[in-house]
Amino acid sequence: MKRLLRAAAILAGGLLMSGASEAQTGLLEAAGRGDLAAVNRLIAAKADLEQRDGLRQTPLLLAVAGNHVAVAKALLAAGASPNAQAANQDTPWLLAGASGRTEIIAAMLPLKPDLTIRNRYGGNPLIPACERAHVETAKLLLTSGIDVNHVNNLGWTCLLEIVILGDGGPRHQEVAKLVLDAGADPNLADKDGVSPLQHARKRGQDEVAKLIAAAGGR
């Protein structure tokens, strides 16, 4: 009888330890694989929403990286921070913008993400969103009060990145129009004094050049 009681105690202890371990790290794993049921269970069990992996990534950042929209929304609704910065300086907000996660950006906007946090290039999320022509994401980002003329460590604004790293095609034309309409300075030059219009003409991006010129670019 004593042996049975001891075995039951050991089993119960093991289950408690297993549950504690899952609460400590399981949310990272569940969010990373997009397991909404597991995420909801762990949220209900009061798992730490800001637990970190070896790269200082939070469950929300992993959900953003995997484009697990429902998981990201559940974490945000539970109180996960869009501003938690990983070792590479990504935050959920910065990565969502750069990756074109429009639905996730929409869920973050009511939480007023910190617009002063910069990525490893010294940029805000609008710059890579524009570079990659994430049109719908850029539209949402522009509603947040984000600085449309922010200059990153390379000396480039979102408009400069549209031209320098873009292809001049329809989607890059659309984001160029969006940022210009939102107040992007068409004459804010790079570190070498080359303006967005000069870059566009040099690259044969005629339609983008027309947009910049119409906005007063020289």
C-alpha positions in Angstrom: 0.0 0.0 0.0 2.8 2.3 0.9 4.5 1.6 -2.4 1.3 2.5 -4.3 1.0 5.8 -2.4 4.6 6.6 -3.0 4.2 5.8 -6.7 1.1 8.0 -6.9 2.9 10.9 -5.2 5.8 10.6 -7.6 3.4 10.6 -10.6 1.5 13.6 -9.2 4.8 15.4 -8.7 5.9 14.6 -12.2 2.6 15.9 -13.6 2.9 19.1 -11.6 6.5 19.6 -12.8 5.4 18.9 -16.4 2.6 21.5 -16.1 5.0 24.1 -14.6 7.5 23.5 -17.4 4.8 23.9 -20.0 3.6 27.1 -18.4 7.2 28.4 -18.5 8.2 27.5 -22.1 5.2 25.9 -23.7 3.7 29.2 -24.9 6.7 29.9 -27.0 6.4 26.5 -28.7 2.7 26.7 -29.1 2.8 30.2 -30.5 5.7 29.3 -32.9 3.8 26.4 -34.4 0.5 28.3 -34.5 -1.4 26.0 -32.1 -4.3 28.3 -31.1 -5.9 25.7 -28.8 -2.7 25.2 -26.8 -2.1 29.0 -26.7 -5.6 29.6 -25.3 -5.2 26.8 -22.8 -1.8 28.3 -21.6 -3.2 31.8 -21.5 -6.1 30.5 -19.3 -3.4 28.8 -17.1 -1.8 32.2 -16.6 1.4 31.4 -18.5 3.9 34.2 -18.8 3.0 36.1 -22.0 6.5 37.7 -22.1 8.6 34.5 -21.7 11.7 34.5 -23.9 13.6 31.9 -25.9 17.4 31.9 -26.4 17.1 34.8 -28.9 14.9 36.9 -26.6 11.9 36.3 -28.8 8.5 36.3 -27.1 5.5 34.1 -28.1 3.9 37.1 -29.9 7.0 37.7 -31.9 7.1 34.0 -32.9 3.4 34.2 -33.9 4.1 37.3 -36.1 7.1 35.5 -37.7 4.9 32.5 -38.6 2.0 34.7 -39.7 -0.2 32.9 -37.2 -2.9 35.6 -37.1 -5.4 34.0 -34.7 -2.6 33.2 -32.2 -1.2 36.7 -32.4 -4.7 38.2 -31.8 -5.2 35.9 -28.8 -1.9 36.9 -27.3 -2.6 40.6 -27.9 -6.1 40.3 -26.4 -4.5 38.7 -23.3 -2.1 41.5 -22.9 1.1 40.5 -24.8 3.3 43.5 -25.6 3.9 44.6 -29.2 7.0 46.4 -28.0 9.1 43.5 -26.6 12.4 43.6 -28.3 14.4 40.5 -29.2 18.2 40.1 -29.4 18.2 41.2 -33.0 16.1 44.3 -32.1 12.9 43.1 -33.7 9.7 43.7 -31.9 6.3 42.2 -32.8 5.3 45.6 -34.2 8.5 46.2 -36.2 8.4 42.6 -37.6 4.7 42.8 -38.5 5.3 45.9 -40.5 8.4 44.7 -42.3 6.7 41.3 -43.1 3.4 42.8 -44.3 1.3 41.2 -41.6 -1.6 43.6 -42.2 -4.2 41.8 -40.0 -1.8 41.7 -37.1 -0.9 45.3 -37.5 -4.6 46.1 -37.4 -4.9 44.2 -34.1 -1.9 46.1 -32.6 -3.0 49.6 -33.6 -5.6 50.0 -30.7 -2.8 49.2 -28.3 -0.7 52.2 -29.4 2.6 50.5 -30.1 5.8 52.4 -29.2 6.7 54.4 -32.3 10.1 55.3 -31.0 11.6 51.8 -31.0 13.9 51.2 -33.9 15.0 48.0 -35.7 18.6 47.0 -36.2 18.9 49.3 -39.2 17.7 52.3 -37.1 14.4 52.3 -39.0 10.7 52.2 -38.2 8.3 49.5 -39.7 7.1 51.8 -42.5 10.5 51.8 -44.2 10.8 48.1 -44.9 7.0 47.9 -45.5 7.5 50.4 -48.3 10.7 48.9 -49.6 8.8 45.5 -50.0 5.7 47.2 -51.4 3.4 45.9 -48.7 0.7 48.3 -49.8 -2.1 47.5 -47.3 0.3 47.3 -44.4 1.7 50.7 -45.3 -1.8 52.2 -45.4 -2.4 51.0 -41.9 1.0 52.1 -40.6 0.3 55.6 -41.9 -2.7 55.8 -39.6 -0.6 55.3 -36.5 1.1 58.7 -36.4 4.4 57.1 -37.6 7.1 59.4 -38.9 7.0 59.3 -42.6 10.3 61.2 -42.9 12.3 59.1 -40.5 15.9 58.5 -41.6 17.5 55.1 -40.8 21.1 54.3 -40.2 21.7 54.1 -44.0 20.5 57.6 -44.4 17.3 56.5 -46.2 13.7 57.4 -45.7 10.8 55.2 -46.7 10.6 57.2 -50.0 14.3 56.6 -50.7 14.0 52.9 -50.0 11.0 52.6 -52.4 13.2 54.0 -55.2 16.6 52.5 -54.3 15.5 49.0 -53.3 12.2 48.8 -55.2 11.5 47.9 -58.8 9.4 50.9 -59.9 6.4 48.7 -60.6 2.8 49.2 -59.8 3.0 48.3 -56.2 6.0 50.5 -55.5 4.2 53.3 -57.4 1.3 52.8 -55.1 3.3 53.0 -51.9 5.2 56.0 -53.2 1.9 57.8 -53.8 0.7 56.8 -50.3 3.7 58.2 -48.5 3.9 61.3 -50.6 0.2 62.0 -49.9 1.0 61.4 -46.2 3.7 64.1 -46.2 6.9 62.4 -47.2 9.4 65.0 -48.2 10.2 64.5 -51.9 13.5 66.4 -51.5 15.0 64.6 -48.5 18.2 63.3 -50.0 20.5 60.5 -49.0 23.9 60.8 -47.3 25.5 61.7 -50.6 22.9 64.4 -51.4 21.1 62.4 -54.1 17.4 63.1 -54.0 14.6 60.6 -54.5 13.8 62.1 -57.9 17.4 61.8 -59.0 17.5 58.1 -57.9 14.3 57.4 -59.7 15.5 58.9 -63.0 18.8 57.1 -62.7 17.0 53.8 -62.3 14.5 54.4 -65.1 11.6 54.4 -62.8 9.6 56.8 -64.9 6.2 56.5 -63.1 7.7 56.9 -59.7 9.7 59.9 -60.9 6.5 61.5 -62.1 4.9 61.0 -58.7 7.9 62.6 -56.9 8.1 65.5 -59.4 4.4 66.2 -59.0 4.9 66.4 -55.3 7.5 69.0 -55.7 10.6 66.8 -56.0 13.7 68.2 -57.7 
